Amino acid sequence: MEGFETRKLNIRGSDISGTAFLNFDNVKVPVANMIGKEGRGFKLVMYNFNHERFYVTAIVARMSRVCIEECVRYALVRQAFGKNLSEIQTIRMKIAAMVRQVESLQSWLENITYQLTTMTHEEANMKLGDVISLIKAHSSKVYEYCARESTQIFGGNALYVDGVGKKIEPAVGQVKGYQIPAGAEDVMDDFAARVAFKTAAKIAKL
């Protein structure tokens, strides 16, 4: 299309990202190419956010679980002070804390999945926007925690691009790639809180 140009933007931790810079220079869009009604494009973008945030949450839940899996494998073979890391209480407590957070996230995710599959698209947009915003913010916090604790468990091996820590090494950097897209944590929390106050103002008897 004349006047329309794109340039791919490189996103940390996501080589397959379709994020791009779009340049519209006096572009004339044919009426046949219009989606929805003129002037209401922002609303269509907002409709997409629930599914995008859900998608990001599912990815982050899996990546957090990978951190746990790698730590368990490593702790069973890596020795320190004459015994396996799995025999050291501090290490076990770190892994237990990660599991607790990831399993809670997984349970919440499955609950929302059920609601998304049983509600109409319109009902889900109306009732689940704030909940999905909260789980999206929560998931990136969980991944950040798992990435940090995994790095501590692997120690120096978490710094090598290749080797036993190759799945842990990129984790800390990848966290940012999931904290920001589809909505930063503070934006997600504030949106959910605003929805809660708006709803309370309508139904609460104070």
C-alpha positions in Angstrom: 0.0 0.0 0.0 1.5 3.3 -1.0 2.9 5.3 1.9 2.8 2.4 4.3 6.1 1.0 5.6 7.0 -1.4 8.4 10.2 -2.1 10.3 10.7 -5.1 12.6 11.6 -4.2 16.2 13.9 -6.6 18.0 12.4 -7.6 21.4 14.5 -9.1 24.1 13.7 -12.8 24.7 11.3 -13.0 21.8 13.0 -13.5 18.4 9.6 -14.5 16.9 7.8 -11.4 18.1 5.8 -9.6 15.4 6.4 -6.2 17.0 7.1 -3.6 14.4 7.2 0.1 13.8 4.4 1.1 11.4 4.8 4.3 9.4 1.7 5.8 7.7 2.6 8.6 5.3 -0.6 10.1 3.8 -1.9 6.6 3.4 -5.3 6.2 1.7 -7.1 3.2 3.1 -9.8 1.7 0.8 -13.3 1.6 2.4 -13.3 -2.2 1.7 -10.3 -2.6 4.1 -12.0 -0.9 7.1 -12.7 -3.2 10.1 -15.6 -2.1 12.1 -16.8 1.5 12.1 -14.7 4.6 11.5 -13.4 6.1 14.7 -13.9 3.0 16.8 -10.6 1.3 16.2 -9.3 1.8 19.7 -12.3 -0.3 21.1 -11.3 -3.2 18.8 -7.8 -3.0 20.1 -9.1 -3.2 23.7 -11.2 -6.2 22.8 -8.0 -8.1 21.9 -6.2 -7.4 25.2 -8.0 -10.1 27.2 -6.7 -12.9 24.9 -3.3 -11.3 24.6 -2.8 -11.1 28.4 -4.2 -14.6 28.7 -1.7 -15.9 26.1 1.2 -14.1 27.8 0.2 -15.6 31.2 0.2 -19.1 29.8 3.7 -18.7 28.4 5.0 -17.2 31.6 3.5 -20.1 33.7 5.3 -22.6 31.5 8.6 -20.7 31.6 8.3 -20.5 35.4 7.8 -24.2 35.6 10.9 -24.8 33.4 12.9 -22.9 36.0 11.6 -25.4 38.7 12.3 -28.4 36.5 15.9 -27.3 35.8 16.5 -26.6 39.5 15.3 -30.0 40.6 17.5 -31.8 38.0 20.5 -29.7 39.0 20.0 -30.1 42.7 19.9 -33.9 42.3 23.4 -34.0 40.8 25.3 -30.9 41.9 27.3 -31.3 45.0 28.4 -28.7 47.6 30.1 -29.3 50.9 30.1 -33.1 50.2 26.4 -33.6 49.5 23.8 -32.9 46.8 22.1 -29.6 46.7 18.8 -31.5 47.2 20.0 -32.4 50.7 20.5 -28.7 51.7 17.4 -27.2 53.4 18.0 -23.7 52.0 17.8 -25.1 48.4 14.8 -27.2 49.2 13.0 -24.1 50.6 13.8 -22.1 47.5 12.3 -24.8 45.3 9.3 -25.2 47.5 8.6 -21.5 47.4 8.8 -21.5 43.6 6.5 -24.5 43.4 3.9 -22.8 45.7 3.7 -19.8 43.5 3.7 -21.6 40.2 1.0 -24.1 41.2 -1.2 -21.2 42.5 -0.7 -19.4 39.2 -1.6 -22.6 37.3 -4.8 -23.1 39.3 -5.9 -19.5 38.7 -5.1 -19.8 35.0 -7.1 -23.0 34.7 -10.1 -21.3 36.4 -10.0 -18.4 34.0 -9.6 -20.8 31.1 -12.8 -22.5 32.1 -14.6 -19.2 32.3 -13.3 -18.1 28.9 -14.6 -21.3 27.3 -18.0 -21.2 28.9 -18.8 -17.5 28.5 -19.7 -15.7 25.3 -17.0 -13.3 23.9 -19.1 -10.3 25.0 -19.7 -11.7 28.5 -16.0 -12.5 29.0 -15.0 -9.0 27.9 -17.4 -7.5 30.4 -16.6 -9.8 33.4 -13.0 -11.0 33.0 -11.0 -7.9 32.0 -10.0 -7.0 35.5 -9.3 -10.6 36.5 -7.1 -11.3 33.5 -5.3 -8.0 34.1 -4.5 -9.2 37.7 -3.3 -12.6 36.7 -1.1 -11.1 33.9 0.6 -8.9 36.5 0.9 -11.8 39.0 2.4 -14.1 36.4 5.3 -11.8 35.6 6.0 -11.4 39.3 6.0 -15.2 39.7 8.4 -15.6 36.7 10.7 -12.8 38.0 10.8 -14.6 41.4 11.5 -18.0 39.8 14.2 -16.6 37.5 16.0 -14.9 40.4 15.8 -17.9 42.7 16.9 -20.3 39.9 19.9 -18.1 39.3 20.8 -18.3 43.0 20.5 -22.1 43.0 22.6 -22.5 39.8 25.2 -20.0 41.0 28.0 -19.4 38.4 26.5 -22.0 36.1 23.5 -19.6 35.6 25.9 -17.2 33.8 27.0 -19.6 31.0 25.1 -19.4 27.7 25.9 -23.1 27.1 26.1 -25.8 29.7 23.9 -27.0 32.5 22.5 -23.6 33.1 21.6 -22.7 29.5 17.9 -22.6 30.2 18.4 -20.4 33.3 20.9 -17.9 31.9 18.4 -16.1 29.7 15.5 -16.2 32.2 16.3 -12.9 34.1 16.5 -11.0 30.8 13.4 -12.6 29.5 11.3 -11.4 32.5 11.2 -7.9 31.1 9.9 -9.2 27.8 6.8 -10.5 29.5 6.3 -7.8 32.2 5.7 -5.0 29.7 3.9 -6.4 26.6 0.1 -6.5 27.0 0.3 -4.2 29.9 2.9 -3.3 32.6 2.2 -4.6 36.2 1.3 -1.3 37.7 -1.1 -0.5 34.8 -2.8 -3.9 35.2 -3.2 -3.6 38.9 -4.6 0.0 38.6 -7.0 -1.1 36.0 -8.4 -3.9 38.1 -8.7 -1.7 41.1 -10.5 1.0 39.1 -13.0 -1.7 37.9 -13.5 -2.9 41.5 -14.2 0.7 42.7 -16.5 1.4 39.8 -18.5 -1.8 40.5 -18.6 -1.2 44.2 -20.0 2.3 43.7 -22.9 0.8 41.7 -23.9 -2.0 44.1 -22.4 -1.2 47.5 -24.7 0.1 50.3 -22.5 2.4 52.4 
